[in-house]
Amino acid sequence: MWHVSSAQSVSQVIAHRGAWKVDSLPQNSIASLHRAIELKCAGTEFDVHLTKDDILVVNHDNDFYGIDIGTATYDELLAKKHPNGEAIPTAEAYLREGMKQKKTKLIFELKTSKLGKERTLHSADLSVELVKRLGAESMVEYIAFDYDACKRIVELDPDAKVYYLNGDITPAQAKQDGFTGLDYHFNVFAKNPTWIRESHDLGLAVNVWTVNTEEGMRTLLNQQVEFITTDEPALLFEVIKQFKKENKKQKRTRNKD
Ligand code: MG
């Protein structure tokens, strides 16, 4: 069994769509962003779509309570509200709120447009432009399922941290493409058991989604992935605390041998 050798190598917590679950907050709401910051998550993930009139907005699904985002104007989306009274956040408002602090990174998921590649790449251009305009570069890390969008972001900002989500390229390819790392579903790493180690050997960071069980969390803690993305950030903090305690105890036992 693999044991962590230092405190720095313990995985960090990324809240998936903000920390929404415990208080039943809307996913991707400003309220869920605040909650993730209060919990001291290393990062909080959110999903970004582009409206018909080129406004980047934060929401998971392609529709906001029944209104299709890609074919609606931003004003049209204001007809609906989250149950907590919030309107759909613009990516700008979300980033500005997140930038009021420095500890929780803003994990910006660029959504693939169902209107086609051109639209997806246009959202990538607008996203990088927005982050630069706000001076948010050091707070933002990008993730995307669209491979070309990831490459576009690297091209537009070679210093940007970019992780690819779709699970279908090797660590070596990700390195060649200039990505910071891989952010794959846990099943992908289960099927390709060498990829975490290969990523680390190449200097790539590994994020894994969406890990909501204690067993799954422990498996990845043992594999020393850099980040674990979860709907259960409070549980993950608890599991990490236990995990660190157990490792300390084992180290002490070994030292006595
Ligand atoms: Mg997402």
Boltz pocket constraint, residues with backbone or C-beta under 6 A from the ligand:
constraints:
  - pocket:
      binder: B
      contacts: [[A, 45], [A, 46], [A, 47], [A, 109]]
      max_distance: 6.0
